[in-house]
Amino acid sequence: MGDLSEEMRMPTACPECGSHSVRLSEVKNPADKVFCSSCNTVRGQYADLQKELQKKPKSEAEQLLEEVVNKKSDAPDQSS
């Protein structure tokens, strides 16, 4: 059975390790927990982090990074 999670880049860093990468369920239920990809700290619920992505003011560079990283995670897996 494959891994049922995916990674995204968030505008805010993890308070524990400073990573911007998070791991979340592919199902994306609003109440699903979202974890830091580096240290496994709970970053919040999926619904809260979606709000952060929509509302958080960010620099143009930060926005471009998020778009590139988050689009890669949406792409179909080509490792077959």
N, C-alpha and C positions, 0 to 999 in steps of 0.2 A: 504494500500500500504506500502511496506517495505522501509527501509532506503536504498538509492542508493549510499551509501558511504562506504569506508573501511579505515582502519588505517594501517599505516606503521611506522617503526622506521627509522629515518634519522641519518646520522653520525654527523651532526652539530645540535647544540641546537638552540631553538627559541631565537631570540635576546631579546624578551620581558619577557619570563618566564623561559627559560632554559630547557623546555621539548624537548625531541627528537621525540615524537610521533606526526605524522601528519595525517590529514584526507583528503581523496581525492575521487573523483568520481569513481565508478566502471567502467565507460565508458573509462576513461583514455585517453581522447583527449589531444594532446600536449598543447593546449591553456587553459586547465582547471586549475582553481586556486586550490592551495593546502593550507590548513589551519592548524595551530597548533591545536592539539586536546585539549590542556589545556586552552588556552586563546583566541583562534579563530583568531589570527593574520595571515594575508596572508603571507605564506612562499615563494610564487613564483608560477610559472606555472609548470605543470606536466613534461613537456619536460626538463626544467631546473633542476628539482630535480632528474630526471632520469640520467642526465649527472653527477650530484653530486654523486649519488650512484655508478656510474661506475668509476669515476676518483678520488674521495676523498681517500687519503691514510688513513688507519685506523689501529689501533692496532688489534691484533688477538682476544682479548677479545671483542672489539667493533664489529668486523665482526661476531663473533659467536652470539652475542646478536641480531644483525640485522637479521641474517639468521633465527634464531628461531622465532622472533617476526613476521617477514615478511612472513614466511611460514605459521604461524598460520592464518594470514589474508587471505592467498590464499586457505586455506582448506575450503571444502564445509560446509555450516551451518548445524549443527547436532541438532539444538534446536527444531525440529518439534515434 
